[in-house]
């Protein structure tokens, strides 16, 4: 809807020539979401008596891994395009990439660093769950502002239908203008914020064993994301098995199965401990 938050106009810059300077709405919301999640998680970790320096590094490397993973999956999905035009890889610096790739890669880096520094991995994973869900939700508002990750065509008379009209949004993301679309970004935002609330309750109740809150996040997020994908209208994210499943749905399915198995394992552990 509003891909540009502040437009500074065109300036003649040394080495770059005439350059259009602007502050993208998505970038501002993404940065704000990251900082909010960082602060929230760090506060939780500090309350557990963990060293500030290691927690800072943990978040920093996880964020870096998430950004690289999101862009890497974007390149993998559209590998033919980037193989034919390798210099376009530089253009991914302006793109958020594929969220599920970022979450997966970030989680791997998170686990690696926590294990390397002998930090309580599953306790920290529980602490990260709600901040991560909230950050993802805020990021979806950025998607809505930019016009990316748009939904399928909707009934023009539906009260849920949204219409994008900004030419810059179409230029940057490819979203169709003046066409009623399902507001999939807003639905995902609502889902993620509600999930963050549920995970906050789980964290405060100190569910056992450690890791339970994190796997509840993975289970519910994967289920919600997989279903919401049915209303996605952007086909650039990659479709497989005769357009039956998207790349994100495949990752979500794997996450759902893994979470279900880990939660079942936790239930068995609790039952044995109670005997």
Secondary structure, 3 states (H helix, E strand, C coil): CCCEEEEEEEEEECCCEEEEEEEEHHHHHHHHHHHHHHHHHHHHHHHCCCCHHHHHHHHHHHHHHHHHHHHHHHHHHCHHHHHHCHHHHHHHHHCCCCHHHHHHHHHHHHHHHHHHCCCCHHHHHHHHHHHHHHHHHHHHHHHHHHCCCCECECCCCCCCEEECCCHHHHHHHCCCCCCEEECHHHHHHHHHHHHHHHHHHHHHCCCCCCCHHHHHHHHHHHHHHHHHHHHECCHHHCEECCCCEEHHHHHHHHHHHHHHHHHHHHHHHHHHHHC
